[in-house]
Amino acid sequence: MAKKQINKTSLTDAEVIQMESESGANHYGRIDFVVRKAEGVWLYDNQGKKYLDCLAAYSAANQGHHHSKIVAAVTDALKFGYGSVISNVVYTEALACFLKKVANLAPQLAPRFGNRGNKVLPKNGGVESVETAVKLVSDFGVLHKGIADHEQKLIVFRNNFHGRTKSVVAFSSTKKYRDGFGLGIDPGAYIFADYGNWKSVEKILQSEDGPYVCGILVEPMQGEGGMNIPPAGFLQGLRNLADQYGLLLVFDEIQVGLGRTGKMFCFEHENVIPDVLILGKAISGGLIPLSVCITNSYLMDETFFPGRDGSTYGGYPLACIAGLAALDVIEKEKLVENSERMGKLLKEKIENFIQESKPAQSRVKEIRGRGLFIGIEMRDGDAMMYCRELTKEGLLVNDSHGHTIRISPPLVITEKDVDYIVEKLQKVLCRR
């Protein structure tokens, strides 16, 4: 069988790694693997060896790398002159169609403010939409709860991950994300609750901080925190508290939305509707940065009137073209259903081989996941050691919170791909 044609450059792998090390910030723990080509679920090195991508760029490549329909849409936009960035003081068809598509994708948000439909504010990277949601919650506190500006508080959860801008880092509970970046930030505005425990939220609301709280920000399933699934009733408990105390409930589904957990939205597992929804990553198929903050039209119009927010590239035509194609692929190729089916099969096969292997049992503490969002927690707490071994075997994975191997391949995987993943995991985890 002929090898895949690989896009080669004049640089060797060693030169690429050295150049990045000398010229770039050393802000990631890296695996010595230089990717030369990405296609579907596969990544290729300079020799044509293939690696199954079990990261999917943290859910950005849910549709698989370089999906032909998304690539064709973007290529046509560039070729025929309707993909360039345009000032937001005028209109474009691409943005109009994208906004309508996304607004109708989610159920009616914040229904207590009326069945007015949803509105969407697009940005670039996901963290920008987290910031947008925080702005909205902050303004809500002033307008609806009478809280003085700069006194608003937001409830967040331990081991959260919502991004790395300065204000978002302020409500991270991970020291390495937060320490040293405190200039101009008031960490007291963010109150930590225990993930999975809605009663810890209730306790905060009954404390002296309670009157200043205007919202709750939560991931319906934590990714970076360790692939954590909250207990049944947690999201409903938050919903009840938000309604009781007049708060906005915000779900960050940047990693877990758009089919990743076997549902279009992760909150569908409990059928709990948020007031504000944040999406990103897979919304553009991994080709162009794009994210959105969605809420009830009433709330959006109340906070974001002309001059109060803006973004030069947020929702620019090329990103919207990619977004429309990416969402179309998810729906027409039934990737949500495939995620549910392949995720169940993959999790069962992993559990089976671990049950049959004493070496694996001695290494694996727990397996948890929904759809194609699976975590394998290691007893020794050193998941990255196993990740490096798995990469050598042709399976690209990474750790989650240090102790858990993250398994989150593109949603287009087949049963054959599932068997490949299981084979590599078994080889590494069952070694004597």
C-alpha positions as CSV (number, residue, x, y, z in Angstrom):
1,M,0.0,0.0,0.0
2,A,1.4,3.4,-1.0
3,K,2.2,5.8,1.8
4,K,0.2,9.0,2.2
5,Q,1.8,12.0,0.5
6,I,3.2,14.1,3.3
7,N,3.7,17.9,3.0
8,K,7.5,18.2,3.7
9,T,9.5,21.3,4.2
10,S,13.2,21.9,4.3
11,L,13.2,21.7,8.1
12,T,13.9,18.4,10.0
13,D,11.9,17.5,13.0
14,A,14.8,18.4,15.2
15,E,15.1,21.8,13.6
16,V,11.4,22.5,14.1
17,I,11.5,21.6,17.8
18,Q,14.7,23.6,18.3
19,M,13.3,26.7,16.4
20,E,10.1,26.6,18.6
21,S,12.1,26.2,21.7
22,E,14.4,29.2,20.9
23,S,11.8,31.5,19.5
24,G,8.5,30.7,21.3
25,A,7.2,30.8,24.9
26,N,7.7,27.5,26.7
27,H,4.2,27.4,28.0
28,Y,3.2,23.9,27.1
29,G,4.5,20.5,28.2
30,R,5.2,19.1,24.8
31,I,5.4,15.7,23.2
32,D,8.2,15.4,20.6
33,F,6.0,14.8,17.6
34,V,6.0,17.1,14.6
35,V,2.8,16.9,12.7
36,R,3.2,17.2,8.9
37,K,-0.3,16.4,7.8
38,A,-3.8,16.1,9.4
39,E,-6.7,14.3,7.7
40,G,-9.8,12.9,9.3
41,V,-8.9,11.2,12.5
42,W,-5.2,10.8,11.6
43,L,-2.0,12.8,12.0
44,Y,1.1,12.0,10.1
45,D,4.8,12.5,10.7
46,N,7.6,13.2,8.2
47,Q,8.0,9.5,7.5
48,G,4.4,8.9,6.8
49,K,3.7,7.1,10.1
50,K,0.1,7.8,11.2
51,Y,-1.2,8.5,14.7
52,L,-4.9,8.5,15.6
53,D,-5.7,11.8,17.2
54,C,-7.4,11.2,20.5
55,L,-7.4,14.9,21.4
56,A,-9.2,16.5,18.4
57,A,-7.6,19.7,19.6
58,Y,-9.8,19.6,22.8
59,S,-13.0,19.2,20.7
60,A,-12.1,21.8,18.0
61,A,-11.8,19.0,15.4
62,N,-15.0,17.1,16.2
63,Q,-15.7,16.8,12.4
64,G,-12.2,15.4,11.8
65,H,-9.3,17.3,10.4
66,H,-9.7,19.1,7.1
67,H,-13.3,17.9,6.5
68,S,-13.8,18.2,2.8
69,K,-17.2,20.1,3.0
70,I,-15.8,22.7,5.5
71,V,-12.6,23.1,3.5
72,A,-14.6,23.5,0.3
73,A,-16.8,26.2,1.8
74,V,-13.8,28.2,3.1
75,T,-11.9,27.8,-0.2
76,D,-14.8,29.0,-2.2
77,A,-15.2,32.1,0.1
78,L,-11.6,33.0,-0.5
79,K,-11.6,32.2,-4.2
80,F,-14.7,34.1,-5.0
81,G,-14.1,37.1,-2.7
82,Y,-16.6,36.9,0.1
83,G,-14.4,35.7,3.0
84,S,-12.4,38.9,3.9
85,V,-12.9,40.7,7.2
86,I,-15.5,43.4,6.8
87,S,-16.3,46.3,9.2
88,N,-19.2,45.5,11.5
89,V,-20.9,48.8,10.7
90,V,-22.3,47.0,7.6
91,Y,-24.0,43.7,7.0
92,T,-22.9,40.4,5.4
93,E,-25.0,37.5,4.4
94,A,-22.5,35.1,6.0
95,L,-23.0,36.6,9.5
96,A,-26.7,36.8,9.1
97,C,-27.1,33.1,8.2
98,F,-24.7,32.0,10.9
99,L,-26.4,33.9,13.6
100,K,-29.8,32.6,12.6
101,K,-28.5,29.0,12.5
102,V,-26.9,29.2,15.9
103,A,-29.8,31.1,17.6
104,N,-32.2,28.3,16.4
105,L,-29.8,25.5,17.3
106,A,-30.3,25.9,21.0
107,P,-33.6,25.7,22.8
108,Q,-35.2,28.9,24.1
109,L,-32.7,30.1,26.8
110,A,-33.8,32.0,29.9
111,P,-37.5,31.3,29.2
112,R,-38.5,33.2,32.3
113,F,-37.8,36.4,30.4
114,G,-40.3,35.4,27.7
115,N,-40.4,33.3,24.6
116,R,-38.5,36.0,22.6
117,G,-36.1,33.7,20.7
118,N,-32.3,33.7,21.2
119,K,-29.7,36.1,20.1
120,V,-26.0,35.4,19.5
121,L,-22.8,37.5,20.0
122,P,-19.9,35.9,18.1
123,K,-16.2,36.2,19.1
124,N,-13.0,34.4,18.3
125,G,-11.5,32.0,20.8
126,G,-13.8,30.5,23.4
127,V,-12.5,32.5,26.3
128,E,-13.7,35.7,24.6
129,S,-17.2,34.4,24.8
130,V,-16.7,33.4,28.4
131,E,-15.8,37.1,29.0
132,T,-18.9,38.1,27.1
133,A,-21.0,36.0,29.4
134,V,-19.4,37.4,32.5
135,K,-20.1,40.9,31.2
136,L,-23.7,40.0,30.6
137,V,-24.0,38.5,34.1
138,S,-22.3,41.6,35.7
139,D,-24.7,44.0,33.9
140,F,-27.7,41.8,34.9
141,G,-26.6,42.2,38.6
142,V,-26.8,46.0,38.3
143,L,-30.0,46.2,36.3
144,H,-32.1,43.4,37.9
145,K,-30.7,42.9,41.4
146,G,-29.7,46.5,42.2
147,I,-26.1,45.6,43.0
148,A,-23.6,48.5,42.8
149,D,-21.1,48.2,40.0
150,H,-17.8,46.6,41.1
151,E,-19.6,44.8,43.9
152,Q,-21.1,41.9,41.8
153,K,-20.0,38.4,42.5
154,L,-20.1,35.2,40.4
155,I,-20.2,31.7,41.6
156,V,-17.7,29.3,39.9
157,F,-16.5,25.8,40.7
158,R,-13.2,24.3,41.8
159,N,-11.2,22.6,39.1
160,N,-12.9,24.7,36.5
161,F,-11.4,25.6,33.1
162,H,-12.9,28.5,31.2
163,G,-9.8,29.9,29.5
164,R,-6.7,31.9,30.3
165,T,-7.4,35.7,30.0
166,K,-6.6,37.7,33.2
167,S,-10.2,37.9,34.5
168,V,-11.0,34.3,33.7
169,V,-7.7,33.2,35.3
170,A,-8.9,35.1,38.4
171,F,-11.6,32.5,38.9
172,S,-9.5,29.5,38.2
173,S,-8.8,27.3,41.2
174,T,-5.5,26.0,39.7
175,K,-2.6,27.9,41.1
176,K,-0.3,27.7,38.1
177,Y,-3.0,29.3,35.9
178,R,-3.6,32.1,38.4
179,D,-0.6,33.0,40.5
180,G,1.3,36.1,39.4
181,F,-1.4,37.4,37.1
182,G,-3.4,39.3,39.8
183,L,-2.6,42.9,38.8
184,G,-5.9,44.8,38.4
185,I,-8.0,41.7,39.2
186,D,-10.3,41.3,42.2
187,P,-10.4,37.6,43.0
188,G,-13.0,38.4,45.7
189,A,-15.6,38.8,42.9
190,Y,-15.5,35.1,42.2
191,I,-16.7,32.6,44.8
192,F,-15.7,28.9,44.6
193,A,-18.2,26.1,45.1
194,D,-17.7,22.4,45.1
195,Y,-18.3,20.9,41.7
196,G,-21.2,18.4,41.8
197,N,-22.6,19.8,45.0
198,W,-25.4,22.3,44.6
199,K,-25.8,22.5,48.3
200,S,-22.4,24.2,48.5
201,V,-23.9,26.9,46.2
202,E,-26.9,27.2,48.3
203,K,-24.7,27.8,51.4
204,I,-22.9,30.7,49.5
205,L,-26.3,32.2,48.6
206,Q,-27.3,32.1,52.2
207,S,-24.1,33.8,53.4
208,E,-23.2,37.4,53.6
209,D,-22.0,37.2,50.0
210,G,-25.4,36.0,48.8
211,P,-27.0,39.4,48.0
212,Y,-24.1,40.3,45.7
213,V,-24.2,37.1,43.6
214,C,-25.7,37.7,40.2
215,G,-24.8,34.4,38.4
216,I,-23.5,30.9,38.3
217,L,-20.9,29.7,35.7
218,V,-20.4,26.0,35.3
219,E,-19.2,23.3,32.9
220,P,-22.0,20.7,32.6
221,M,-19.1,18.2,32.5
222,Q,-15.5,19.2,33.4
223,G,-12.8,18.4,30.9
224,E,-9.5,20.0,32.1
225,G,-10.6,19.4,35.7
226,G,-10.3,15.6,35.1
227,M,-13.2,14.5,32.8
228,N,-15.6,14.9,35.7
229,I,-19.3,14.0,35.4
230,P,-21.5,15.7,38.0
231,P,-23.9,13.5,40.0
232,A,-27.5,13.4,38.7
233,G,-29.5,16.3,40.0
234,F,-26.6,18.7,40.2
235,L,-27.5,20.9,37.2
236,Q,-31.2,20.8,38.2
237,G,-30.2,21.9,41.7
238,L,-28.3,24.9,40.2
239,R,-31.3,25.7,38.0
240,N,-33.6,25.7,41.0
241,L,-31.3,28.0,42.9
242,A,-30.9,30.4,40.0
243,D,-34.7,30.7,39.7
244,Q,-35.1,31.0,43.5
245,Y,-32.5,33.7,43.9
246,G,-33.0,35.5,40.6
247,L,-29.6,34.6,39.1
248,L,-28.3,33.9,35.6
249,L,-27.2,30.3,35.1
250,V,-24.4,30.1,32.5
251,F,-23.3,26.8,30.9
252,D,-19.8,26.7,29.3
253,E,-20.0,24.0,26.6
254,I,-17.0,25.0,24.6
255,Q,-15.5,21.5,25.0
256,V,-18.5,19.4,25.8
257,G,-21.1,20.8,23.4
258,L,-21.9,20.1,19.7
259,G,-22.0,16.3,20.1
260,R,-18.9,15.6,22.2
261,T,-20.8,13.8,25.0
262,G,-23.3,12.0,22.8
263,K,-25.9,14.8,22.9
264,M,-25.9,18.0,20.8
265,F,-25.6,19.8,24.2
266,C,-24.2,18.3,27.3
267,F,-27.0,19.8,29.4
268,E,-29.5,17.6,27.5
269,H,-28.3,14.7,29.7
270,E,-30.3,16.3,32.5
271,N,-32.7,18.3,30.4
272,V,-31.8,21.5,32.2
273,I,-31.9,24.7,30.2
274,P,-29.4,27.5,31.0
275,D,-30.0,31.2,30.7
276,V,-26.7,31.7,28.8
277,L,-24.8,29.2,26.7
278,I,-21.2,29.4,25.5
279,L,-20.0,27.4,22.5
280,G,-16.7,27.4,20.6
281,K,-14.0,25.1,19.2
282,A,-16.0,22.6,17.0
283,I,-18.4,25.3,15.9
284,S,-16.0,26.1,13.0
285,G,-14.6,22.6,12.4
286,G,-11.1,23.4,13.7
287,L,-10.2,25.6,10.8
288,I,-10.9,29.2,12.0
289,P,-11.2,30.6,15.6
290,L,-14.9,31.2,16.4
291,S,-17.0,31.2,19.5
292,V,-20.4,32.4,20.5
293,C,-22.4,33.6,23.6
294,I,-26.1,32.8,23.3
295,T,-29.0,34.1,25.4
296,N,-32.5,35.2,25.4
297,S,-33.1,38.2,23.0
298,Y,-34.3,40.3,25.9
299,L,-31.1,39.9,27.9
300,M,-28.9,40.3,24.9
301,D,-30.5,43.6,23.8
302,E,-30.6,44.9,27.4
303,T,-26.8,44.6,27.8
304,F,-25.2,44.8,24.4
305,F,-26.4,48.0,22.6
306,P,-24.3,49.9,20.0
307,G,-20.8,50.9,21.3
308,R,-20.9,48.6,24.4
309,D,-19.0,45.7,22.8
310,G,-17.2,44.8,19.7
311,S,-14.6,42.6,17.9
312,T,-12.9,43.2,14.6
313,Y,-12.7,39.5,13.7
314,G,-15.6,38.2,15.9
315,G,-18.1,36.7,13.4
316,Y,-16.2,37.8,10.3
317,P,-17.4,36.3,7.0
318,L,-14.7,33.5,6.6
319,A,-15.3,32.3,10.2
320,C,-19.1,32.3,9.6
321,I,-18.7,30.4,6.4
322,A,-16.7,27.7,8.2
323,G,-19.2,27.8,11.0
324,L,-22.2,27.2,8.8
325,A,-20.4,24.3,7.1
326,A,-19.2,22.8,10.4
327,L,-22.7,22.8,11.9
328,D,-24.1,21.3,8.7
329,V,-21.7,18.4,8.9
330,I,-22.6,17.7,12.5
331,E,-26.3,17.5,11.6
332,K,-26.2,15.8,8.2
333,E,-23.5,13.3,9.1
334,K,-25.2,12.5,12.4
335,L,-22.1,13.0,14.4
336,V,-24.1,13.3,17.7
337,E,-25.5,9.9,17.2
338,N,-22.1,8.5,16.2
339,S,-20.5,10.0,19.3
340,E,-23.1,8.3,21.5
341,R,-22.7,4.9,19.8
342,M,-18.9,4.9,19.4
343,G,-18.4,6.3,22.8
344,K,-20.4,3.6,24.5
345,L,-18.6,0.9,22.5
346,L,-15.1,2.4,23.3
347,K,-15.8,2.8,27.0
348,E,-17.1,-0.8,27.2
349,K,-14.1,-2.2,25.4
350,I,-11.7,-0.3,27.7
351,E,-13.5,-1.5,30.8
352,N,-13.4,-5.1,29.5
353,F,-9.7,-5.3,28.9
354,I,-8.9,-3.6,32.2
355,Q,-11.1,-6.1,34.1
356,E,-9.2,-8.9,32.5
357,S,-5.7,-7.6,33.1
358,K,-4.1,-7.4,36.6
359,P,-1.4,-5.0,35.4
360,A,-4.0,-2.7,34.0
361,Q,-6.1,-3.0,37.2
362,S,-3.0,-2.0,39.2
363,R,-2.6,1.1,37.1
364,V,-6.2,2.3,36.5
365,K,-8.2,3.9,39.3
366,E,-11.4,4.8,37.4
367,I,-12.9,5.1,33.9
368,R,-15.5,7.8,33.4
369,G,-17.1,9.5,30.4
370,R,-20.0,10.3,28.2
371,G,-20.0,9.9,24.5
372,L,-16.5,10.4,23.1
373,F,-15.3,12.3,26.2
374,I,-13.7,9.6,28.2
375,G,-11.1,9.8,31.0
376,I,-8.9,7.1,32.4
377,E,-7.7,8.1,35.9
378,M,-4.3,6.6,36.9
379,R,-3.5,5.5,40.4
380,D,0.0,6.9,40.3
381,G,-1.3,10.3,39.2
382,D,1.2,10.5,36.3
383,A,-1.0,10.3,33.3
384,M,1.5,12.1,31.0
385,M,4.0,9.3,31.3
386,Y,1.4,7.0,29.8
387,C,0.5,9.6,27.2
388,R,4.1,9.7,26.0
389,E,4.2,6.0,25.7
390,L,0.9,5.9,23.8
391,T,2.2,8.5,21.3
392,K,5.1,6.3,20.5
393,E,2.5,3.6,19.7
394,G,0.6,5.8,17.3
395,L,-2.1,7.3,19.6
396,L,-2.0,11.0,20.4
397,V,-3.5,11.6,23.8
398,N,-2.9,14.1,26.6
399,D,-3.5,14.3,30.4
400,S,-6.3,16.0,32.1
401,H,-5.4,17.6,35.5
402,G,-2.3,15.5,35.6
403,H,-3.9,12.3,36.8
404,T,-6.2,11.3,33.9
405,I,-5.6,10.2,30.3
406,R,-8.0,12.1,28.1
407,I,-9.7,10.1,25.3
408,S,-11.6,12.5,23.0
409,P,-11.1,11.6,19.3
410,P,-13.0,13.3,16.4
411,L,-16.7,12.3,16.3
412,V,-16.3,10.7,12.9
413,I,-14.4,7.6,14.2
414,T,-15.6,4.2,13.1
415,E,-15.6,0.8,14.9
416,K,-12.3,0.1,13.2
417,D,-10.8,3.2,14.8
418,V,-12.3,2.2,18.2
419,D,-10.4,-1.2,17.9
420,Y,-7.2,0.7,17.1
421,I,-7.6,2.9,20.2
422,V,-8.3,-0.1,22.4
423,E,-5.3,-2.0,20.9
424,K,-2.9,0.8,21.7
425,L,-4.3,1.4,25.2
426,Q,-4.2,-2.3,26.0
427,K,-0.6,-2.5,24.8
428,V,0.6,0.2,27.2
429,L,-1.7,-0.3,30.2
430,C,-1.4,-4.0,30.3
431,R,2.4,-4.2,30.1
432,R,4.0,-6.2,32.9
